């Protein structure tokens, strides 16, 4: 059993924010992999499904970004899992837009959703870092992450999310390198 948590803020006004790309990723995985319908659970929404031999609970905390860890911790304790069984999908300022990297453990790097998750379950969980780029100045970060993706970014965003969903079985199998190389391969094929 694994828990894959997408980070974001609940509510339609936040739906297309860069900060909500974690929600977008787990939404598409749920749809493409035919998970059960979303239900209210663990202070958020949850959908159960399978990928290969792995049972996976997709989770979208409804606690708002800064309290994401409360929902993730509750689900983890309910299923008697360890932090190593948790994967968090989140926006990443330090990666170029639409880049995808997987990392195990580490700090919060100023991300309040990660800070909350670390506070509730420790830092040894896996992160799927979804690049949104940096606006250039620290004073512009807040407005940037809570801003919507621009129209000109929508095609690239859709492709990135589709590639993540398509490569997700490798993530479920614990093969982080293969997950990232499959995404790179899909990118090359899309450009050809």
Buried (B, 14 or more C-beta within 10 A) or exposed (E): EBBBBBBBBBEEEBBBBBBBBBBBBBBBBBEBBEBEEBEEBBBBBBBBBEBEEBEBBBBBBBBBBEBBBBBBBBBBEEBEBEBBBBBBBBBBBBBEBBBBBBEEEEEBEEBBBBBBBBBBBBBEBBBBBBBBBBBEEEEEBEEBBBBBBEEEBEEBBEBBBBBBBBBBBBBBBEBBEBBBEBBEEBBEEEEE
